[in-house]
């Protein structure tokens, strides 16, 4: 049975339970269960490596002792155990500051809930999860499928979709920022941890020793204020061999920016901060008066400028929006130009973040310590198969793919190559300043994709378009009969 089928069958079981209302609660219920099962599997490994290992979870509450046996407790007994023993004790674990695993478990369960009310259905869900063996390399890799399935479900779970950044976008940003082993990488709005996982997978390729593995453990940091994505990100990092993920359950914007010192600063920030919304009242008072705003993305940009060390670098997703000099957004970008080299902006087409926003987005890349002199723009072309649509765009069912960024990757170190001239342009900082820091420029090249096509390719495209229109016409005729 495939992972997607297993997850679907679990969610079908949950739908029968009166206590679970909607996709977001089903996902939240599933994720704390997966965490306990994954943590138990990892503990078995730690016990083999260290004879003195002691679990931070009380023995009776460990997955192996109440859930692993398919014929174990069920019904009212199971419901009572979860509600009156498991959750209260995990939420109130007695921990010491140096017992990081205990702190991790307690903090994760501080905002977790058991929504299900039917003990027999809970047992059915547990037994389905027990079909997955996280001890094996095969099933461990399958967690990526679980993770992707959950993310797909999050997209249709109302506001929960805000946690999701397309894997192609996170991978491209991390590839271009190119973190080195030993550099501290932070995502201050990490959601489900996509940027951190991509960074981890890139760095694992160069890890050759125990010391390097320890260094990798310490270089990833995340902050996420909402409990569900925080739990999911932590679980995924644990399964990727980060024993105690450094992901804080907090709001990055809640700390006064003046209190951020050298010990808080990092080498790299990769992130997709929330945009299109506003923070709670008063949060802007943590920022200097010149930069106070309720727009979340703007506050994160100011925060990132403070968090980066000298020569630090950032890759960030930001929405397209006009900027007026003298207004807050204009002052923010004036500071960015003065103290950072904003060297590259990749403009993405509409629909990349569909279905939960149609706002056009941009990928900004900048480094601390040098003024911005020129900005290279690259206008990402929508892939060829979508150009035949009446409204060419990405969508939930036709998402952007990582291979589409090969064009940008090839261009990155060959920016003056004429074969890329239809897709890129270099603009001076002075020109942007004259535009009152309006960065959101459309492609002046007006790329005509047929310009570089052979006659045969043009004919093939026309035939496809004609055939599609004929099929559509026939369908309309049949419906009218």
N, C-alpha and C positions, 0 to 999 in steps of 0.2 A: 504494500500500500504506500502511495506517495505521501510526502509530508503535507502537501496542501490538502489531500484527502483526509489525513489524520486530523489536521487542525479543523477542517470543515466539520468532520463528524463530532469533534469535541464541542464546537460551537452549536451544532444542532442539538446536542444533549443539553447544553446550557439554556437553549431557547425554551426547553420544557420546564425550566425552573422559574417560579414566580418572582424570585428575588432578584433576578438579573434583568435589567432593563436597558436594552440597546447595545450596540457594538462596542462602545467605549468601556462599559462595565464588563462585558464578556472578555475583552482583551485584557483588562486589568486583572480579572480573576485568573485568567490563563497564565499571565506573566509571573505572578507571585508563586504559583505552583511550579512553573518551569524553573524559577530561581532556586527553590528548595531542592528540586531534583538535580539540577546542574551542580549546585554547591555540594550536595552529598557525593556526587560522582567525583568531583575534584578532591573532596576530603579523603576519599579512598586512595587517591594518588599521593596526597600529602602524607598519609599514614604509612604508605610503603616507603616513602623517601625519608621519613623521620619517625623513629620509634617513640619519640617523646611527644609527638603531636597530640594536642588536646583540643577537641572541638569546642567552639564558643557556644554551640547550641546544646542545651540539655539533652541527655541521651534519649529520653522518651520522645523528644520532639524532632529528632533527626528523621529524615524521609525514610530511611531504611527500616525504621522501627514502627512506623504507623501507616506508611503508604505503599511501600515496595511490594508487599504481599497482596496479590490480587484477591485473596480470600480473607483479607484483614477486616478490621472494623468497618462497619457501614451503617446506613440508616441514622437513627437518632443518636446512637453512640458516637458515630463519626462527627456529626454536626456539633454535638456537645463538646467533643474533644477540640475541634477547630476553634469554635467560638469562645470557649471558656478556659482552654489550656494553651493551645498553640499560639494564638494571637496575643492574648494578654502577656504571656511570658516572653515572647519575642519582642514585643513592643517595650517591655520593661527589663530587658536583660541588664544584669549588673556587669558593668564593663570598667576596665581600667584604660587609661589613656594610651598605653602602649599595646593594648590588645586590639589591633586594627581590624581584625576579622570580626570580632564581637561588636565593635562600633559600627562596622559596615552592616551587619545583620540587623542590629537594633534600629539604625537609621532608615534602612530600607522598609522595615515593617511599621515604622511610625506613622506612615500615611497609606498603608495597604489595608484592604478590607476583604472580608469574605461576604460576597453578595448572595451566594447561593443559600437556599433554605431547605433543600431536600437532600438528606444525607445519602440516599441510594444513588441519586444523580451525581453527587460529588464523587462517589466511589467509581462510577462509570467513567468519569473524566480522568480520574487518577489512573485507572487501568489502561486507558488509551495512551496516556503519557508514558506509562511503563513499557509500552511497545518500543519506545525509543531508548537506545542504550548509549548514553553519552561516554561510556568507557571506550567504545570502539572509534577508530579514526573515521570509519565510514559514517556512523551516525553523528559524530561530532561535526563533520562537515555538513551534515544535514541540518544542523542548527541554523546555518546561513539561509537555508530554504525556509525554515520556520520564521526566522527573523524577517525575511523578505515578504513572506505571506502575511505576517502581522502588520508590516508596514503598508501593504496593499489594503488590508482591512482598515487601517487607521485612516487612509485616504477617504474612505466613505463613512467615517464615524464622526461627522460634524467637525467641530473645532479641533478634534484630535489630529486632523490632517496637517495641522500647522507644524507638527513635529518632523515632517518628512521632507528631505531634500533628495532629489533624484540621484541615485548612485553615480550616474555618469558625471554629474556636476561635482560631487564631492571628490571623486577620483581624479578628475581633471585638475581641480584646484590644488589638491595635494601633490600631484605629479609635477605641476609647474612650480610650486613653492619648494619642493624637493627637500624635505627635512633630512638632516644628518643625525646620525646616532650621537646622543649627548645633548642635542638641542632640546630645550623645553618647549613643548607644543601645547597650546591651550585652545579650547573652544569654549568661550564664555556663555554660549547659548546652545549646549551640545545636543539637545533633543535626545534621540535614541542612539547617539554616538557615531553617526556615519563618518564624520571627518576623522574621528579618533581611530576607528577601525581601519579606514583606508591608510592612515599614517602608520598604524601598527603593522599592517600587511606589507607596506613598502619597506619599513625598517627591518622587518624580520629577514629580509633577503640578505642583509649584510651582517646579521648576528652570527658569530662563529664560536663564542666562548661563554662560560658562565658569567664572567664579569660583564660582558656586553649584554647578556640577557638581563642582568640586574640593572644595568644602566637603562635598558629599554623599559623596565618596570617603572622607573622613576620619571620618565620624560613626558608622559602623557597626562594632561590635566583637563578636566571638564567641569562645567557648572551648569546645572539645570534646575529650574525652580518648580517644575511640575512633577508629581510623584511617578506617574506611569512611565514617561520616557526615561526618567532617572533610573528606575528599576530595570527597564529593558536594556539601557546602555550598560549598566553595571553587570548584568547577567551575561551579555555578549562579550564584554571584555574579560570576564572570568573564564569563559569558555575558550577565549583566545590566549589563555595562559598568563593573564595579568592577575596575580593572586589577590591583591587588594586594590581595585581600581580607584584612582584619585579623582572621583567625580563627586563634587559637593552638591547636596540638595539645597540650593540657595538661589537667590536672585542676584546676578552679577551687578545689577545697578543699585543695589541697596546700600553699598558701602560708599561713604563720602570719598570722592575722587582724590581729595587732598591727602587722604590717609593711605593711598597706594604708594608704597615705597619700593626701593630696589629689590627687596626680597619677594615682592609680588610680581615683578616683571619677568617677561618670558622672551624667548627668541623668536617664536612664531605664533601667529594667531590664524586659524582657519575656521571660518564660521559662516552661518547663514542666520543672522539675528532676526527675530520677529519683526515684521513690518506691516504697515497698514493699520496698526492699532495704537493704543496709548497705554502708558503705565499708570499705576495707581497714583492717586493724588499725593503730592509731596515728594515723590521719588526724584523729581527734577532738582530739588533743593540740594541733592548730593553733588551737583555740578556747578561750575562757576556761572555767575549770572549771565555772561555773554552767550553761554551755550545751553541755557535752560529751555527745554521743550518737552511736550508730552509724547512726541513721536519716538517710538522705541528704537527704530533703526538709527536715528540721528544720535541718540544717547549712547548706543553701543559703539558707534564710530568714535565719539569723543573718548569713551572708556578705552578702546583699543589703542588709541594714540598714546594714552598714558601707560598702558600695560606693556608696550613694546620696549625692549632694551635698545640701546644704540646699535644700529645696523640690523635690528630686528625686521622681520618681514611679515606681510599679511596678505591673505587671499580671502575676499569677503563677497558675499552676494548682497546686492543692494537694489532696491526698486528704482525704476526710472521716474524721476519727478523733477519739476523745474526748480531752479534756485534763484533767489533774488538777493543781490548784494545788499548787505546791511541787515538782512533778516538772519535768524538763527542759522538756518541751513547754509547760507552764504558765508557766515563767519566760521562755521565748522570747516568748510572746504578751503577757506582762505588759510586757516591754520594748517590744514593738511598739505597744501601747496608749499607753505613756508618751511615746514619742518620735515616733510616726507617727500620721497620721489614717487609720485603716482605715475608709474611708467607704462601701465597697460590696462585697458578696459576692453573686455570681451562682451559685446552686446548680444544677448540671446533673443531669439524670436518669441512671439507670443505662444502661450500654451505649455511652456516647460514646467510650470508649477500647477497645471490643471489637475484636478477640477476645482481646487479651493481658491485660486486667484488667477485672474487673467492679466495682472499687472506685468508689463514688460520688465525684465530684470537684467542686471549687468554684473559681471564679475570684475572686481577691482583688485589690482595687485600693486602694492606699494611697499617701500622700504624706508626705515627711519634714518635720519642723519643727513640727508641731502635735499635741497629744494627741487621741486618739480620744474623741469625745463621744457620737456616735450612729453606728450602722451600719445602712445600708439593705440589706435582703435582697431579691433578686429570684429567684423560683422559676421556672426556665425550663420552660415546658410542652412536653411531648412533642408532636410534630406530629400533626395530626388523623388522618391515614391510618394511624398506628400504634396509635391508641387502640382499634381494633377487634380487635387481637390478644389472645389469651388472656393473654399476658404482654407488655404494652405496653412497648417499650424500643427503643433504637437497637441496631444491630448492624453487622457488617462489610459486609453487603449493603444495609443501610438506615441509612447514616450521617447524622449531623447535618449540616444545610445552612446556609450563611451567611445565606440569606434568613430563616431562622427567628429570627435575632437582631434583625430589624427591630423586633420588639416591645420589646426592651430598649433599642434605640437611640432609639425614640420616647419611652420612659419616662425616659431618662437625664436630660434637662433639664426634665422635667415630672413629678416624682416624687409630687406630691400630687394629681395628676389621678385622680379617682375611678374612671375606666374601667380603671385598672391595679390596683385594690384587691385583686382576687383573686390577684394574682401577687406582691405585695410587702408588706413590713412594715418599720417602722423600730424598732430596739431600742437602748436607751441602753447606753453602755459600763458603767454601774453595774450594769445587769441582767446583762450578760455576766460581769462580775467576780463577781457573786453565784453565777453558775453555774460558778464556778471556771474561767473562760475557755473553757468549752465553747461553741465557735462554731457547731457543726453543728446548726442548728435546722431542724426540719421545718416545712412550710407550715401555719400554724395556720388558714388560711382554708378548707382542705379544698375546693379548687376543684371545683365541679361544672360541667363544661363545657356541660352541657345547659341550665344555668340561663338563659343568655343566648341560647339557640337558639330559633328559631321552631318552631311545631308541625310545619310542613312539613319542616324540617331534622331534627327528632327522628325523624319517620316515616321519612325517607330513611335515616338512620343505622340504625334498627331493621331496615329491609328488607335493607340490606347485611349486617347481622349474621346475620339469619335465613337469607338466601341462602347465605352462607358456611357456616353450620352444616349446611344441607341438602346442599351439595356434599360436605362432609366426611363426612356420614353415608352418602351414596351411594358414596363411595370405599371406606369401611370395608366396606360390604355387598359390593361387588364383590370385595374382597380375601378375604372369608370364603367365597366360593363355590368 
